[in-house]
């Protein structure tokens, strides 16, 4: 696995302060080190760059306490004077800055009992999540993880972990993002949640932080030559590798609908104007679609599904199967509108093939609008989501229970589909920071480069699930292997957490992405329960034949 950083930037910064040391290190052979441990012979301030050259790192990467101003020298000084805050250049900067759009949600403290300096971790979330616990979804999943990590440090003595304190900011506000990454100088940020907002925030960051994205996964994140400098970790697999898999799934669903209706199925891929960055299927080309006998329909999204309904009425023959390739929320409200129009115009209700599981879908679908004697609305919905193996399913169950029990998380409610990516993000960030310390890439708050470089410690070693019960094992393996590549193999509640970066890209954006997993067909079973059911029909990413239905779900067209 390759993890390119472009550490030359760091070495030039360091050379501005330590010219003699840099000249000595950079004058040596290109292969003078394989990792940062090889560079310790030059001094503790040296690390191994991606060019296999020993270079120094700057004071900011050592987590200095500022320039000795009058107000504070440590974060604890600030906590005693003004409450949750960080000491930056001798001044106390509050975590609660509501006029800007940033709040402390009581995840961690800036004054730990053992006196250690905390490491801040940022959360960029929708504004509605920064208030009452009952509205915390994404931020609640992050908070659950942070609370587990801090408890392991305080109660189990896992002091190799950083003492984390979280500050959550409104992802829609440029001022809030700037306060988080430029004023507070938080170097690890989980979010934004919005796919459309993520690229904007990342492009403005200037490499000041590593952004761990829990839901943004569009092809627009892939590095381009024109991108400004940034560091991005995709906690969710990018959809650009999923198209062949989705096409195979469309063929399976088409056959199921034909089995249900007893006649050839007219299939339409409905693509709204915002689809390219927000769908499994939106970028399937016409040749791919023709091979599966699928027509492409482009439409302009409108309130209440009117844009799609109008476009569908122009088609002849009318479709029996609609494949959704719209934006983030569009299809939740489309189904009932299309149902009504199709029944009035064609005397039948279509089937729907959607992407990932969405809580809003369960909450919105209704059988009350379906005419008597026709397949109910729930029975006509199938979808494709990423497949979880048995180990990941067990890890997800641990997350589900922890989220429900954590007062800062679900506070009694189950996590909605997709929140596992946010939970995994927090663990990845914390373990990468721990690896950076074990590797001696940082002594205090790790730099963005040090955090990103240390991601390779989390793949290739002994398997460790993401959960509170396994924190001690993960920390032990990172210490035993000194945070080097392959220290452990992190298995998240969302699947295997392996990250790699394209070192050949000429872009200044470094995008660390997970490998594309297999997909699995799901449905809402005919039992009438509002729940998703995994069918066991797994579509391998290598294009091989899908597995057989497990017979547990009673879905439309099931054999």
N, C-alpha and C positions, 0 to 999 in steps of 0.2 A: 504494500500500500504506500502510495506516495503522498506526502504532505508538504507542498511547496509553500514557502512563506515570503520569499524575497527579502531575506534578512539583511541584504546590503544596506537597506534604509537604516536599520538599527546600527550597523557598523559605522556608517557615515556620521550618524548622530554622536556615537561614542567617540569617534576620532576627533570631533570638535573639542573634546575635553581631555582625551588621553592619546594624543597624537603618537607618542613614542610606542605605547603598547600596541596600538592598532598597526603601526608600521611593521613591528616585529611579527605580529600574528599573520598579517596579510602577505608578507613576503615569503611565507613558507609554501610547500607544495600544496596543490589543490586537494589532495586526499589526506590532509593532516589530521582529520577527525572523522569518526563515524557517528558519534553522538556527543553531547555536551560533557559527558564524564571524561572523555579523552582530553578535553581542554583545561581540566583543572590544574594541570602542571604549569600553566601560565598564570594561574591565580583564580580565586573564586568568582571574579567578575566576568570570566570568559565563558561563552557558549559556542556551540557548533552551529554554523549557518547551514542552509540547505545546499551551499556550494562546497560543504565539507571543509570549511575554513574556520578557525577559532577567532571570534570577534568579541568585543566587550559589549555590555549592555549598560543603559543609562541609569541615572539615579531614579528616574520616575518608575523604572521597572523594579527597583528595590523597595518601593513603597515608603519613601521618606515622609517625614511628618510635617514638612513645610519649611519655611525659611526662618523660623524662630520669632514670629510675630508676637504681639502682646496678649492676644486673647486665649491662645491655646497652643499646645505642642502635641497633644494626642486627642483622639476621638473621645476618650473618656473625660477629658477636661471639659469638652463641650457638653457632654451628656449631663454633667453635674451642674452646668450653668444654665443651659437653655433647652434641655431635653434632647430627643433623638436628632443628632446632627453629626456632620463630619468636619474634622479639622483640616482645612486646606490653606496652606501658606499663612498659617498663624491666625486664620479667621474661622469662626464657627458658622457653618452653612447648614441650615435646618433641612431635615428630610421632609417635614411637613411644610409645604409652600403652596397652599391651596389656591392662591391667586394665580399661580403659574400653572397648576394642574398636577402637582406631585404630593403624595401622602405616604406616611409610614403606616403600614397595616399590622404593626406589632409582630412582625416576623423577624426575630432576632433583636439584639440590643447593641448599641454602640459602646456599651461599657460592660463586657463580659466579666464574670466573677474572677476568672483567673488572670485578668489584667492584659490579656492578649489584644493586639490591635485587630479590629474587625476588617473584613473584606466586604464592601458593599456589592450587592447584586441588583440590577435594575429590572423592572417589569414594565413593559409598555402594553397597556390594556385599554379597552373601551372605557370611556368616562363613567358609564353606569356601574362598572365593577369596582370603583374606588370608594364606594360608600358601604352600604349595608351588606352584612355577610350573606344574606339570602340571595343577593344578586351576583355573588362571586362564582364564576364558572372557570374560565381560563386562569384568572389570578388565584382562585382557590386551589387549583391543581398545583400551581407553582408554590403556593404557601404551604400546602401539605408536605411537599418534598423538602422545603427549607426547614420546616419545623422538625422533620425526621432527622435531617442531617445535623442540626444544632443539638438535638437531644442526644444523638450518638456521641457528639463531642463532649457534651457536659456531663452526661450520666454514665457513659461507658468509657470515658477517658480516651476517645479517639482524637487526640489533639493534633494529629497530622492534618486533619480536615481544617479548612479555614473556618473561622467564626463568622458566619454570614449575617448580614443585616440587609433587609430588602427595602427598596423605595420604589413605589409604583407611581407611574405617571400616565397622563392622558395621551394615548398614542396619536390622536388626531391633532394635537397642538405642537407646532414647530417650537414654540417657546418652551414647552414642557420637555421635549426631547433635548433641546439645547441645555436646559438646566441640568438634566440628568447626566449627559455625556460630556459637556464642556465645563459647566460650573462645578458640579459635584465630582466630575471626572470618574464616573462609574465605568469600568472597563468590560464588564460582562452584562449583557442585557438580553432578557428573554422577551421576545416580541419584536415588532408589532404582530397583532392577531390578524388584522385585515390584510388580505393579499394585495389589494390596490395600494395600501399605505406603505407596505413593507419596502418596496423598491425606492420610493421617495425618501424614506428615512435612511435607508442604507446608503443611497447615493450622496446624501448630505453629511454623512458621518466622518468622512476624511480619514477613516481608519482609527478613529478615537476609541472604538469599542468593538467587541465581537458581538454580533447579533445572532442569537439562537432562535430560529423561526419555528414556531410550533404548528403553523397552519399554512403559511404562504409556501406554495410549491409549484408555481407556474414556470413555464419555459423562459419567461422574461427575467428570471433570476440567473440564468446561465450566463457566464462571463462573456462580454463583448469587448472589442478593442477600445471602444469609446468610453467604457465605464470608468468613473473615478475610483480612487483607492477605497477599499472597504473589505471587511472580513465578515463572512456570513456562514453560519452553520445551519443546514437544513435538517431539523429534527424529524421532519416528515419527508418521505421519499419524493423526489421530483417527478412530476407527471410526464415529462418528456420521454421517459422510457416505457410508458405503459400502453401506448397505442396499439401495438400488435396484440397484446394480451386482451385489451378491451374489444378489439375486432373479433377475436375468437369467442369471447363471451357473447357478443351480439348474435353470432350464428347459433349458439346454444339457446339463447332466449327466443330467437325467431322460431326455432323448431318447437319449443315449448308452447308458444302462442298458437302455432299451427295445430298442435295436438289438442289444445283447449277448444279452438274454434272449429276445427274440422275443415278448414279451407286455407288456401295459400295466403301467406301473410305479407301485407304491404308494410314495409318498414321505412320510417323517416327519421333521420338525424336532425333534430331541431337545434339550430345554433343561433344564439342571440348575439347582439353586438358586443357584449362584454366577455364572450366565451374564451378567447385565446389564452387568457391567463387563469381561467377558473374551471377547467373541466378536463376529465380523463380523455374525452373523445373529440374535443373541438378541433384539434389539429389533424385528424384523419383526413387524408387527401381523397380526391374523387376516385382515383384508381383503386384505393383500398376499399372505399365504400361500394364501388361497382362490383368488386369481387364477392361482396357479401349481399348483393342485391338490395342495397340501402340507398335511398334518395336523401340528398342534403337540402334542408330548408333553412334559409337565413331569414331572420325576422328582427324587428326592433322591439325590445321589451317595453311593455306598457303596464300600467296599474291593473291589478285584477286579472292578468293574463290576456288582456284584450289584444295586445300585439301579436301573440302567438295564435290566438283563435282566428284573427283576421287572415293571417298568412296560411293557416291550415285550410281555410275555406276555398283558397285558390287552387288546391290540389285535387287531382282526379286520377285514379281512384283515391278515396280517403284512406288514411293509414290505420292499420290495426295495431301497430306497435310504434310508440314514440320513444326515441332514445334522447335523453336529456343531455344537452351540452351548453347549458346556460350559466349565468353567473352565480354568485354565492347564495342568494336567497330566492332567485326568480322562480324556481320550480316548485317551491313549497306552496305557493299560491296559484300555480298554473293548473294543477291537475283537476280540481273541481270545475274550473271554467271550461277547460277542454272537454271534460266529461259531458257537461250540459250541452255544449254546442254540437259535439259529435252525435249525441243521441237524438237531438232535434233534427239534424241534417241527414244522418245516415242510419238511424235506428240500431246503432250498436255503440258500446263503450270501448275505447282503445285500452291496450295494455301499456305499461310504462317501464322503461329500463333506465335506472338512475345510477349515479356514482356512489360516493361514500355514504355511510349511514349518517342520518341527520335526525336529531331529536325532534326538530320542528316538523319533520315529516310525520312521525307518529302522532304528534300533537294536533296536526292539521287535518289529516285524512279522516273521512267520515263515510260510513256506509248508508247514512240516512238519505243521501242525495241520489242513490242508485235505484232505478225502477225495479219492481218486483220481478223475479224470474231471471235476472241477469247477474253475471259475476259481480260480487261486491267490490267496492273500491280497494279495500286492503288486499284482496286476492289478485288484483291486477298489477301489482307493483313488485318488481324484482330489481336487484341492484348488484353492483360489483364493488367490493372493498378489498383492502389488502388482507392476505391470509396470515393468520397467526398460528404458529406451531404450538404444541402442547406446553412447552416451557414458557412461551410468551403469554399463553392463556392463563397459566398459573400466576405469572407476574402481574397480569392485568387484574386478576381477582384480588391480589394483595393491594394493588392501588385502589381498586373500588372500595374495599373495606376501609383502608386508611382515609380516603377522601370523605367517606360517610362519617367517620368518627372524629375527624379533625374539626375543631371549632372555627379555624380559619379557612377551612376547605369547604366541604359540602354541608357541614353542620346538620347531618341527618339525611341528606338527599344523595342519590346515586349520581355519579359523574355522567355527563352526556357523552355520546360518541365523539371521539376526537380529542378529549381532554387529556388522554394518556400521553399525547405528544408533548404537551406542556409540562407534565410531570417528569417525563424522561429528559426534557431539555434541562431542567434544574439539576438533575443528577449528573448529566454530562458536563455541564458547566462546573459544578463543584469538584468532580473527579479530575477534570482537566486542570483546574487550579492546583489540586493536590499533587498531581503528576508534575506540574511545572516546578513546585517547591522541591519535590524529591529529586528532580533533575537539576536542581540549582539554577533554574532559569529565573527564579525570583526569590527574594527573601521576605517580601511583604506582600503588597497587592500586586498580583501578576499583571504584566502588560498584555495588551491584546495579542501581540505576536506570540508571547510565551504561552498564552492559553491555547491559541490555535495550533501551535507547534506540538502541544502535548496531547492532542486528540488521538495521535497514533498509539498512545499507551492503552487505549480502551478497546483495541481489537487485536486478535491473534493469540491471546493467551488462554488461561483457564476461565471457563464460563462462570459469570457472576450475574445473578438477576438484579434488576433495579427494584429494591425494596428495603425497608428499614432493617429487617433481620439480616441482610447481607452486607451492610455497610462495613462492619469490622473486617469481613473477608476481603472486600474490595480495597480498603485502606492498607491491609496487611500485604496484599499482592503488589500494590503500588510501591510500598516501602521496600519489600523484598527485591523488587526488580528496579528500584531507584527511578521509577517513573518512565522507564525507557519504552520504546515501541514494543507492543505485544505483552505488556504487563498483565493484562487480563482481557477477557472477551465479555463485553457488557451486553446483557440481554434485557431489553427494555420491555415495559408493559405494552409497547406498540410494535415489538419485534426486535430483530438484531440491530444493534447500534454501531454500525461500521461506517466510518467516514473517510472519504478520499477526495483529493483535489486534483484538478487537471493542471499539471505543471507546465504543459506546453502552451497554455493560453497566453496571449499577449496582453490580456486585460489586467488592469490594476485591481480588479475585484478578485478576491480569493473566496471561492464558494466550495465549502466542504459538504459533500452530499452523501446520503446513504445509497447503498445498492438497491436496485428495484426489486421488491419482493414479488412473490406470486400473488395472484388475485383469487378471490373466492366469491361465488355467487351467494347472495342472501335473499331472503324474502320476508314478508310479514305473513305468518302462517294463517291457515284458514280457521284455526281454533277461535279466532276473534280476539285473542290477546294482543294488546298493543306492545309488541316486542319484535325485535329483529331475530331471525333464525338463520344460522350458517348452514348451508345445504351440504357442505363437504365436496361440492364440485369446485375443484381447485384448478385454475388455469396457470400452468407453469410459465414463467417468464421466458424460458428458452424456446417456447413455441410448441412443445410436445403436447400430446393429447391430454385433455382434462381428466380428472379422476371422476369416479362414479358418485351419484347422489347418495347421501347417507340414509335417506329415507326418514329423517327425523322431523322434517319441517312441514310437510303437506303443502307444498307450494304449487303455484299455477304450472300445469304441464309436467308435473313430476312423474317419473316413470312408475 
